[in-house]
């Protein structure tokens, strides 16, 4: 398998229809194509391992490239829908998670299980935000008595997510991951569709 073939495979499998449900028609292929043409394994890993600012710049630039791309109908004509900033960021983080969880990628870049900890550069990776993740963030903020602005966790909507609100939610996820002693991106493994993480007031 070539790097390009791996990239195409991960783009197609990491961004499924459920990831973009109710976020605009005709955008899933646009998102996948953007990943296939814009993403580069070497540039990503270089940014990730350099410093916080380098990776944040890389992630923000990638998001800005994908955000606001138009959707197309079955006749390949513009349909009036587009990729919102929040949807773009979520799908990019889903794709990146698939990369770092992929054995071929880990072998190529020397990633080990022990690299997934709160003191490693892997802590820079964001948790993909969705309603499940944000509900869990709210649950653990209450459990660990973390100060937070309730407006950032109440009435969450991925299509209305802004860079500022995303930053606040990712910071809360970072704090929770420290409390739980696990890499921030790994939180999604226990957050996703976990009925035990019920809302607490």
Backbone torsions as a table, in degrees:
resi	resn	phi	psi	omega
1	UNK	NA	127.8	178.9
2	UNK	-83.0	161.4	176.1
3	UNK	-56.0	-37.6	179.2
4	UNK	-66.0	-40.2	178.4
5	UNK	-66.5	-39.0	176.8
6	UNK	-64.4	-42.1	178.9
7	UNK	-60.0	-47.4	-179.6
8	UNK	-62.9	-40.9	179.3
9	UNK	-62.3	-47.9	-177.9
10	UNK	-67.2	-36.4	178.2
11	UNK	-63.8	-41.0	-177.7
12	UNK	-73.7	-33.6	-174.7
13	UNK	-92.1	-26.9	-176.2
14	UNK	-81.4	-28.1	179.9
15	UNK	-109.0	92.5	-179.9
16	UNK	-95.0	175.1	-177.6
17	UNK	-63.1	-32.9	179.9
18	UNK	-66.8	-27.0	-178.9
19	UNK	-68.0	-25.7	-177.0
20	UNK	-118.8	16.4	-179.2
21	UNK	-59.4	133.1	178.9
22	UNK	62.7	23.1	-179.9
23	UNK	-116.3	12.2	178.2
24	UNK	126.5	136.1	179.9
25	UNK	-82.4	146.1	173.5
26	UNK	71.7	25.7	-177.1
27	UNK	-108.2	-14.7	-173.8
28	UNK	-64.9	-42.7	179.1
29	UNK	-69.2	-33.1	177.1
30	UNK	-62.8	-43.8	179.5
31	UNK	-65.0	-47.2	-179.7
32	UNK	-61.9	-42.9	-179.9
33	UNK	-64.8	-37.8	178.6
34	UNK	-61.7	-44.1	178.2
35	UNK	-61.5	-46.1	-176.7
36	UNK	-61.5	-36.5	-175.3
37	UNK	-93.7	-24.1	-174.2
38	UNK	-102.1	-25.7	-173.7
39	UNK	-83.7	142.3	176.5
40	UNK	-135.8	121.7	-176.6
41	UNK	-56.3	-46.4	-176.3
42	UNK	-64.0	-44.8	-179.3
43	UNK	-65.3	-40.1	177.7
44	UNK	-61.0	-50.5	-176.1
45	UNK	-67.0	-34.5	176.8
46	UNK	-63.7	-45.3	178.6
47	UNK	-64.7	-41.3	-178.3
48	UNK	-62.1	-39.6	-173.2
49	UNK	-93.3	-1.6	-178.1
50	UNK	-82.2	-64.3	179.5
51	UNK	-168.4	170.7	-179.9
52	UNK	-58.2	-46.9	-176.1
53	UNK	-64.1	-39.5	-179.9
54	UNK	-63.2	-45.0	-179.2
55	UNK	-69.9	-39.4	179.4
56	UNK	-62.6	-40.8	177.5
57	UNK	-62.8	-43.0	179.1
58	UNK	-61.4	-47.5	-177.5
59	UNK	-65.1	-43.1	179.6
60	UNK	-64.7	-39.8	179.7
61	UNK	-66.3	-43.8	179.3
62	UNK	-61.0	-42.3	179.2
63	UNK	-63.6	-41.9	-179.2
64	UNK	-65.9	-30.1	177.0
65	UNK	-68.7	-40.5	-177.3
66	UNK	-81.6	-36.9	-175.5
67	UNK	-61.8	138.3	176.2
68	UNK	75.1	10.2	170.9
69	UNK	-65.7	141.1	-176.4
70	UNK	-80.5	151.8	175.1
71	UNK	-90.2	160.8	-179.0
72	UNK	-129.5	149.5	177.8
73	UNK	-87.6	-172.6	-176.4
74	UNK	-67.2	-12.7	178.0
75	UNK	-101.3	14.3	-178.8
76	UNK	59.3	35.3	175.9
77	UNK	-113.4	149.3	179.7
78	UNK	-57.7	135.9	-175.7
79	UNK	-113.9	6.1	178.3
80	UNK	87.8	-5.5	177.0
81	UNK	-98.6	162.4	-179.0
82	UNK	-154.4	166.4	179.1
83	UNK	-84.8	115.5	178.4
84	UNK	-74.8	165.8	179.2
85	UNK	-59.5	-44.3	-178.0
86	UNK	-63.8	-41.5	178.2
87	UNK	-65.0	-41.6	178.6
88	UNK	-60.1	-47.8	-177.3
89	UNK	-64.1	-42.7	179.1
90	UNK	-59.9	-48.6	-176.3
91	UNK	-67.1	-36.9	176.7
92	UNK	-63.5	-44.3	179.9
93	UNK	-67.4	-34.5	174.6
94	UNK	-63.4	-43.5	179.7
95	UNK	-64.8	-44.8	-180.0
96	UNK	-63.4	-38.9	176.8
97	UNK	-60.9	-41.7	177.5
98	UNK	-61.9	-36.6	178.6
99	UNK	-62.0	-53.1	-173.8
100	UNK	-74.7	-14.7	174.4
101	UNK	-92.1	-3.0	-176.9
102	UNK	-89.2	129.5	-175.1
103	UNK	-63.0	-39.2	-179.6
104	UNK	-63.7	-42.3	178.2
105	UNK	-64.1	-44.9	-178.5
106	UNK	-62.6	-40.3	178.5
107	UNK	-64.2	-41.3	-178.0
108	UNK	-64.4	-40.1	-174.2
109	UNK	-106.2	8.4	173.8
110	UNK	70.3	27.8	177.9
111	UNK	-77.0	138.5	178.0
112	UNK	-122.3	162.4	178.8
113	UNK	-56.5	-39.1	-178.4
114	UNK	-66.4	-15.1	177.5
115	UNK	-73.1	-17.7	179.9
116	UNK	-86.7	78.8	177.6
117	UNK	-146.1	168.1	-172.8
118	UNK	-72.2	-12.7	-178.9
119	UNK	-102.5	-0.5	-178.8
120	UNK	-95.8	164.9	175.4
121	UNK	-61.6	-18.3	178.3
122	UNK	-66.0	-19.3	176.9
123	UNK	-65.7	-17.6	177.4
124	UNK	-69.0	-22.3	-179.1
125	UNK	-67.3	136.5	-178.0
126	UNK	-87.1	153.5	171.1
127	UNK	-79.5	134.9	175.6
128	UNK	-64.8	122.6	-176.3
129	UNK	-86.9	132.8	170.7
130	UNK	-153.1	-175.0	-175.9
131	UNK	-63.0	-34.8	178.9
132	UNK	-66.6	-45.6	-178.9
133	UNK	-62.9	-43.6	-177.1
134	UNK	-70.0	-37.1	175.8
135	UNK	-62.6	-40.0	178.6
136	UNK	-68.9	-38.4	176.5
137	UNK	-59.5	-44.0	178.1
138	UNK	-62.6	-43.4	179.2
139	UNK	-57.9	-48.6	-176.4
140	UNK	-76.5	-26.2	173.5
141	UNK	-62.3	-41.0	177.3
142	UNK	-70.5	-41.5	-178.9
143	UNK	-63.3	-42.6	-177.4
144	UNK	-94.2	3.6	178.9
145	UNK	54.9	49.4	177.7
146	UNK	-88.7	131.4	176.7
147	UNK	-65.6	130.9	179.2
148	UNK	-157.2	155.0	176.9
149	UNK	-85.2	116.1	-174.5
150	UNK	-60.4	-25.2	-178.8
151	UNK	-66.5	-19.8	179.6
152	UNK	-82.3	-15.7	-179.7
153	UNK	-116.0	-14.5	177.9
154	UNK	-91.8	146.8	175.0
155	UNK	55.9	45.1	-178.4
156	UNK	-72.9	140.5	174.5
157	UNK	-144.3	124.7	-177.1
158	UNK	-65.0	-33.5	-176.8
159	UNK	-74.9	-17.6	177.5
160	UNK	-105.7	7.7	-179.3
161	UNK	-66.5	131.0	178.9
162	UNK	-106.7	161.7	176.6
163	UNK	-55.8	-38.6	-177.9
164	UNK	-67.3	-44.8	179.9
165	UNK	-68.7	-38.2	176.6
166	UNK	-59.4	-43.4	-179.8
167	UNK	-60.8	-42.4	179.3
168	UNK	-64.6	-43.4	-179.5
169	UNK	-67.0	-38.7	178.6
170	UNK	-67.3	-34.0	176.9
171	UNK	-66.0	-41.5	177.1
172	UNK	-63.6	-42.1	177.9
173	UNK	-62.4	-38.0	177.0
174	UNK	-61.1	-46.3	-179.7
175	UNK	-63.7	-40.3	178.6
176	UNK	-64.6	-40.5	-179.3
177	UNK	-64.4	-35.2	176.3
178	UNK	-63.6	-45.6	178.9
179	UNK	-61.0	-35.6	-176.9
180	UNK	-92.4	-3.5	179.1
181	UNK	55.1	51.7	176.3
182	UNK	-148.4	151.9	-177.8
183	UNK	-59.8	139.6	-174.5
184	UNK	-55.4	-43.2	-177.4
185	UNK	-65.2	-25.0	179.9
186	UNK	-75.2	-14.9	179.0
187	UNK	-57.7	-33.2	-176.8
188	UNK	-62.2	-24.9	179.7
189	UNK	-63.8	-36.1	179.6
190	UNK	-97.9	-17.1	-179.5
191	UNK	-80.6	-35.8	-168.8
192	UNK	-67.4	120.5	177.2
193	UNK	51.2	40.4	178.1
194	UNK	-95.8	104.6	-176.5
195	UNK	-67.8	-15.9	179.8
196	UNK	-77.0	-15.7	-180.0
197	UNK	-92.7	75.3	-177.4
198	UNK	-87.1	159.4	-178.3
199	UNK	-66.7	137.6	175.7
200	UNK	-122.6	136.3	178.6
201	UNK	-94.6	NA	NA
